[in-house]
Amino acid sequence: MTLLAAFVGVLAAGGVLLIADGARLRERQAQTRETVVPADLRLRVGAATAAGVVALVVTRWPVAALAGAALGWFWRDLFGGRAAREREAARTEAIASWTEMLRDTMSGAHGLEEAVITSAAVAPAAIRSEVTSLAIRTEREPLDIALLSFAEDLSHPSADLVVTALTLASHGSVGDLNELLGTLAVAAREEAAMRMRVEAARARLRTAVKVIAAVTAAMGAGLMLLNRSYLDAYRTGVGQLVLAAVAITWGVALWWLDRMSRFVAPERFLTTAGADR
């Protein structure tokens, strides 16, 4: 019965995590029309369930099962993310390159809409699908509306600046668009370079997060396997409360370190919510 109650507790904790994460994603979707990636959600649920069940079977402690489920849920946040960071830097660089393409294309006596459509075939791979969608929309709807959808697809602060400049140009409110696009391209490249410098400077902090989490988990597993009697004090109700306090403190510390190691990008200003207001 104790094992069954602990397993039910793991399932309940998993449900709470899913509800909290779903609420966070729904709020973000309402602001930027982002879509939830089912594959990422399945991976998180699978990792949390596996880690929680393993911890429950090995220790038979409900607190350890909950801690294992939480660790499995946030595993990719603590030990992954490199690909996402590299992809974001590549998108920033791609926005700069595409902006320069528009500038050079318009210098050849092409109009703005024609330049947008022409650039779709040679757009950088990191944003080619978004630029292709923009070219298709440009042929079907007004350019300013197509550009707003393009900004939502990219969801990038640098892209908001470029889209704002293009929108003003489509209304005839920009004097020298080529010079403005060149300036925005330089700013985007500088942002990409700054992001790389920040990521390099914070690599040591991210490594510290991984080492602390791995060593702590390995030490706990080692004590459980090699010196189980050392952990007998945690079998009681009071011991479980103490273990819960330790796990919460450990988790908050890891979350804090991980948050300090993240790059804080500028907030977007060209959003659907902002446009509606």
Phi, psi and omega in degrees: 000323178297317179297319179294318179296321179294320179295320176297323177297321177297316179296320179296319179296320177299322177295320177297317179297319179295319180295316181296316180292323178295321177295320179295316180292324179293322178296317179294323180294323179295332181274321188235004180058035175282152180253145178285134180271111183300325182298317179295320179294319179296320179296318180296314180296317180297316180294319179295317180295314181298313181295320179294318180293317179299314179298323180292317181294319183287317186258330188061029176250125179298324180295319178296323178295318178295318178296319178296320178295319178296319178296319178295323180296316184262015183301314182293328178292323183278320188248359179237206176096350182295318180297321179294320179294318178294323179294322180293320177295321179294324178293321178297315178296322180293322177298319178296316181295318180294322177299318177295324176299315178300315180299314182291324180293319179290335177293339178271029176068029175264148174283170184296311181296318179295323179294320179297314181294319180294324184289344183297325184287336184240016180294150177304147186300328184295334181231017185297319182296320179293319179293322177297317177297322177297317179298321179293317180294325182299327180281348186245340185214168180304149186296321182295324178290319178297322180293323178296319176295324178297318177297322178292323179295317181284321179051056184221136181300319179296322178295326177299320179295316180295316180296321178298317179297317180292323179294316177296321179295324180293338177262005178076025184258009180240131181284297182244091183292324181299315179295320180296316179297321177298318178296318179294324178296317177298318179297320179294320178294321177295324177295318178297318179294320178296320179299319179294320179294319179294318179298320179294321181291330183263005179297323180296321179293320177295323177297321178298320178299314181295317182294315181298314181295315183293316181294318179296315179295320179294321179294317177298317178295321179296317177296322180294324183273324189257333183216066186296329182296336180295335183258012182297333182296337181276359181282338181280170178297317178295321178298322178294323177295318178297317179297322178297319178296319179295316182295319179295316179298316180298315181294318179296320179296317178295319179298319181295314178297318180295321179294322178294333183273354184273148176278126180266104181282153176299149180287144175285148177243345182256079182242165179297320180296318179293324179293324180292326178284000000 
